Amino acid sequence: MFTGIIEEQGVITAIDPSGDGVRLAVRAPLAVSDAQRGDSISISGVCLTVTDQTPEGFTADVMKQTLDMSTLGTLSVGSPVNVERALATHTRLGGHIVQGHVDGTGEVLEVRPGEQWRVLRVSLPADLAPLVVDKGSITVQGVSLTVSDVSDADASSHWFEISLIPETLEVTTLGALAPGDRVNLETDILARHVQRLLRFASPDGIPSAEEGGSR
């Protein structure tokens, strides 16, 4: 479990084939300062498990499904990545609850610079559109963000916008994004649960006994 508050920018130092997946090596000295084998670390929004480590970084195996669902399959040696260690129960929850389970990817459609802020418009897959609301939370490349605008429900193609403050532009990889770049998206877990519950609801809106409810 994560919060979407990025702790450092890491760098991919090696990509080795491993069956139908890959083994990634990431330089991330802060993340491994207290890490152990088996720990979870988020790399640009994807939860990975530490398989080995050095004082400067760690390695992790990435399965084919993760490569297909996320932007990790497009990384190369030298690519910068957003890094966050798993949430510790004694710390403040500065962002929102992030699982590190990427729902899909979006494409940066527009970058509108301002004196301090920068607004990004990102495409939204149709199946994710119902889960994103204005002023709601979304995770982009592992960064917890607030949606500042969203397309209408009846739009022919869907998008959302995020407004990035100078701190976010400086400490994450989002400051380097340009139109055409693809980004990892994770929607709010609460919205996903509500959507799933509604799919099992009876016509009167109450889950039936056969579907796990009670009357």
C-alpha positions in Angstrom: 0.0 0.0 0.0 1.2 3.5 -0.9 0.2 7.1 -0.6 1.3 8.5 -4.0 3.8 10.9 -2.4 7.0 10.4 -4.4 10.2 10.1 -2.3 12.8 10.1 -5.0 13.4 9.9 -8.7 15.2 6.6 -9.6 16.9 5.5 -12.7 16.6 2.2 -14.6 20.1 0.7 -14.7 19.5 -2.7 -16.3 16.7 -4.6 -18.1 17.2 -8.3 -18.5 14.8 -10.8 -20.1 13.3 -13.3 -17.7 10.9 -15.8 -19.3 8.1 -13.8 -20.8 8.8 -10.9 -18.4 11.9 -8.9 -17.5 14.1 -8.3 -14.4 14.5 -4.6 -13.8 17.4 -3.0 -11.9 16.6 0.4 -10.4 19.0 2.9 -8.8 17.1 4.2 -5.8 19.4 4.7 -2.8 16.7 6.2 -0.5 14.2 3.5 -1.2 16.7 0.7 -0.3 18.1 2.5 2.8 15.7 0.4 5.0 14.5 -2.1 2.5 14.7 -5.9 2.7 14.2 -8.7 0.2 10.4 -9.2 -0.3 9.5 -5.5 0.4 7.2 -3.6 -1.9 8.4 -0.5 -3.8 6.3 1.5 -6.2 8.0 2.3 -9.5 6.0 4.9 -11.5 2.9 3.6 -9.9 3.6 -0.1 -10.2 4.1 -2.2 -7.1 7.2 -4.3 -7.4 8.8 -6.8 -5.0 12.5 -6.5 -4.1 14.3 -9.6 -5.1 17.9 -8.3 -4.5 19.5 -5.1 -3.4 22.7 -3.1 -3.0 23.3 0.1 -1.1 22.4 2.0 -4.3 19.4 0.1 -5.7 17.4 -3.0 -6.1 16.1 -5.6 -8.7 12.6 -6.7 -9.3 10.8 -9.2 -11.6 8.1 -7.8 -13.8 5.6 -10.3 -15.3 4.2 -10.0 -18.9 0.8 -8.8 -17.7 2.3 -5.9 -15.9 4.4 -5.0 -19.0 1.3 -5.1 -21.1 -0.9 -3.1 -18.7 1.6 -0.4 -17.8 4.4 1.8 -19.3 7.1 -0.4 -17.7 7.4 -2.2 -21.0 8.6 1.0 -22.7 11.4 1.7 -20.3 15.0 1.6 -21.3 18.3 1.9 -19.4 18.6 5.4 -18.2 14.8 6.1 -17.9 13.8 8.1 -14.9 11.1 6.6 -12.6 9.1 7.8 -9.6 9.9 5.8 -6.5 7.9 5.4 -3.3 8.4 2.9 -0.4 5.4 1.1 1.0 3.3 3.0 3.5 4.3 2.7 7.2 1.4 2.7 9.6 3.1 5.3 11.9 3.3 8.0 9.2 0.8 10.5 7.9 -1.3 9.7 4.9 -0.3 12.6 2.7 -1.9 11.6 -0.5 -4.6 8.9 -0.9 -4.7 5.1 -0.7 -2.8 3.8 -3.6 -2.3 0.0 -4.3 0.2 0.1 -7.0 -2.1 -1.9 -9.2 -2.2 0.0 -12.6 -5.7 0.0 -14.2 -4.4 1.1 -17.6 -2.5 3.8 -19.4 -3.4 7.2 -20.8 -1.8 9.5 -23.3 -0.8 13.1 -22.5 -3.0 15.1 -24.9 -2.0 18.7 -23.9 0.4 20.5 -21.6 -0.6 24.1 -20.7 2.1 26.0 -18.9 1.5 28.8 -16.5 3.7 31.1 -14.3 3.8 28.5 -11.6 1.3 25.8 -12.4 1.2 23.4 -15.3 -2.0 21.7 -16.4 -1.9 18.3 -18.1 -4.8 16.8 -20.1 -4.6 13.0 -20.3 -6.8 10.6 -22.2 -8.9 8.2 -20.2 -9.8 4.7 -21.4 -13.6 4.4 -21.7 -13.8 1.7 -19.0 -12.1 3.9 -16.5 -14.0 7.1 -17.3 -16.9 6.3 -14.8 -14.3 6.0 -12.0 -12.8 9.5 -12.3 -14.6 12.5 -11.0 -13.8 16.2 -10.7 -12.0 17.0 -7.5 -11.5 13.2 -7.0 -8.2 11.4 -6.6 -6.2 9.7 -9.3 -2.7 8.3 -9.5 -0.5 9.2 -12.5 2.9 7.6 -12.8 2.6 6.8 -9.1 1.8 10.4 -8.1 -1.3 11.1 -6.0 -3.2 13.9 -7.7 -6.5 15.8 -7.6 -8.6 15.8 -10.8 -9.1 19.5 -11.8 -11.4 18.8 -14.7 -12.9 15.8 -16.5 -14.8 15.2 -19.8 -18.6 14.9 -19.8 -20.1 11.5 -19.4 -21.5 11.5 -23.0 -18.2 12.7 -24.6 -17.1 10.7 -27.6 -13.6 10.3 -26.1 -12.7 10.8 -22.4 -10.0 12.8 -20.7 -9.2 14.3 -17.3 -6.9 17.2 -16.3 -4.5 17.6 -13.4 -2.8 20.8 -12.2 0.8 20.4 -11.1 2.4 22.6 -8.6 6.2 23.5 -8.8 7.1 20.9 -6.1 5.4 18.1 -8.2 7.1 19.3 -11.3 10.5 19.3 -9.6 10.5 16.0 -7.6 8.7 13.7 -10.0 8.9 12.7 -13.6 5.7 14.5 -14.5 7.6 17.8 -15.2 9.2 16.2 -18.2 6.0 14.9 -19.8 5.0 16.1 -23.3 2.0 15.4 -25.6 2.1 11.9 -26.9 3.8 10.4 -23.7 2.0 7.5 -22.1 1.4 7.4 -18.3 0.3 4.8 -15.8 -3.2 5.3 -14.3 -4.7 4.0 -11.1 -8.2 5.0 -10.2 -9.6 5.4 -6.7 -10.0 2.1 -5.0 -13.3 3.2 -3.4 -14.8 4.0 -6.8 -13.7 0.6 -8.1 -15.4 -1.2 -5.2 -18.6 0.8 -5.6 -18.7 0.0 -9.4 -18.2 -3.7 -8.6 -21.0 -3.7 -6.0 -23.4 -2.0 -8.4 -22.8 -4.8 -10.9 -24.0 -7.4 -8.4 -27.0 -5.3 -7.3 -30.6 -6.5 -7.9 -33.0 -4.1 -9.7 -34.0 -2.5 -6.4 -30.3 -1.8 -5.7 -29.9 -4.4 -2.9 -27.5 -7.3 -3.4 -29.4 -10.6 -3.5 -28.6 -13.4 -1.0 -27.2 -15.5 -3.9 -24.8 -12.6 -4.7 -23.5 -12.4 -1.2 -26.1 -10.1 0.4 -28.7 -10.7 3.0 -32.3 -9.6 3.4 
